[in-house]
Amino acid sequence: EDWAVIAGRRVRLQVAHTKLSFSRAFILRAYPLQTHEMLFDALAEAFRVLGGVPRRGIFDNMKTAVDRIGSGKARQVNLRFMALASHYLFEATFCNPAAGWEKGQIEKTVQDARRQIWQDLPAFPDLGALNAWLQARCLDCWERLQHIELARSIAEVHASERPHLMVPGRPFDGFVEQT
């Protein structure tokens, strides 16, 4: 969760953080609520900006993806999330509960984003303007920041990783129709 001023009001937002493991390229998107639609849109937008879909995704045990956590790695995955993973053809792996070391890269991204991006956050007329600004700031960070292990920028490492990502195709249509 983070806060922003939108249309003159300070609002609490749910922020989706997506990061590629090799290049460390990351993207942030803000939403009013944490719902299936938020998750579906966040991943579709991340795949668009990142230029493809990784073959494997590591996820926290969020309620929009996991209905029930079993022992060890056993999960009862939400049917809508399974449909999303099948659409984009990635393997979904889930972290163990209370095992922060399994998602260290993304936890660091959250901390870094608060210092490098959210600190200078201006006011926005709407959520679309905020998300456009967040995308521009992330792309700027890719150019400025050095990869933690390689002597190149995140943007340069991402350029070498991009051909190994799967083509995303059309965005996942996760709506539920009711009569």
N, C-alpha and C positions, 0 to 999 in steps of 0.2 A: 504494500500500500504506500502511496505517496499523495501529496497534496499539490493542487495547482489552482490558479485563479482563472476561471472560465466564465465569460459573460458577466464579469464584475463580482462573482461569488467565489469564495474559497471552498473547493470541493475535494473530498477524498476520492481517490481513484485507485483502481486495481491496475497494476502495471505488469504486462507480460514481458518477460526477459527470455530471449532465445539466443543461444550462442553455439557456434560450431566448435567442436573440440580441437581440431587441428589448427586452424588459422586463428581462432579466438575472435573471429568476426561476430559481432553481436548486434541485435536490434531490439528496441523497446517500443511498446505500444500501450497506450493508456485506454481504459474503459471504465464506465460507471459501475459495472457489476462484474462479479466473477461467475460466468455462466458458460454453458456449452458453446453458445454463439460467440462469446469472447474468445474462448480457446480456439475454435475453428477459424475465426477471422485472424487471430494473432498468428497462428501457424501459416495460414495462406499468405498473409502479408510478409511474414518472415521468409518464407520460401521464395516469394517474388523478389524481395530485396537481396537476399543471399544468393539468388541466381540458381537455385535448385534445392533438392530434397536430399538430406543425408540418408544413408541406408539404414541407420539405426538412430533412434532417439532415446535419450535417458530422461525420464520424467520423475517428478516428485509424485507422491501418492495423493494428488489433488482429487477432490470429489467429482470434478467434471471428467475424470478419466478412470478412477477406480471406485467401484461400488463397495468392495470388501477386501480387506487385507488379510491374507491367510498366513500360515507360518512360513518362514524363510522367504523365498521369492514368489510364493503362490499369491496370485491376485485374481479377483473376480473383476474383470475389466468391463467398464460401461459399454453397452452395445453401440451407442453413438460414437464413442471414442474408437472402438474397434472398426467401425465403418470408415472413420477418418483415416486411420492407419492403413486400412486396406485400399482406400482410394489413392493415397499417396505412395503406397507400397513400401513403407518403412517398418522396421521391427521396433516395437515399443518395449523398453526395459524400464522397470521401476526401481527406485532406490529403496533400501531398507528403512523402516521407520526409525527415527532418532539416530540416523547415521549421516551426520552432516558432512563427513569427509568424502562421501560418495558424490556429492554435488558441489564440491569446493569451487570449481570454476564459475558456476553460475552465482553462488553466494558472493564471491569476490566481485562479480559483475554488478550485483545489486549495490554493494558498498561503493564501488568505483563510480557507478552512475549517480549515486547521491552526491558524491564529491565533485564530479566532473561535469555533470549535466544538470541535475535538479537545482544546484546552488544558484545558478544564474537564470532561473526560469522566469520569463516575463509573463504578463497576463495574455490570455488568448480569447478571441471572440467565441470560439467553439472547439469541440473536441477534435474535429478534423484538422484545424490549424495547429493544435498542440501536437498531434501525431505527425504532421508534416515537419514540424520543427524538430521533434525527437528523431525522426529519420535522418534529417540533415545533420544533426549533431552527432549521431552515431557514425555516419559516413565520414564526417570530419575527424572523429576519433580514430577511425581505421587508418586514416592517412598520417595522423600525428603520433599515434602510439606504436611503440616497438613491440614486436612479439616477444614474449617472456623468455623463450628459448632460442629463437633464431635471430640473426642480426639483420632483420628486415622489418618493415612496417607490417601491421596487420593487413593492410590493403594489398601489399605485395604477396604475402603468404596466401591470402584469400584468392588472389588471381590464380595461383598455382593449384589451389584446392578446388576451385569452381568446376573444372572439367570432370572431376570425379563425383560430382553431385548428380542425382537423377533429375531429369526434366520434370517440372511440376505438373504440366498439363493444365487443364482447367481447374479453377478453385473448387474445393469441396462444397457442395450444397447441403448444409446440415440442418435445413429447416424441417420442422415437423408439421405436417398438414393435418388439420382436424376439421371434421365437418360439423 
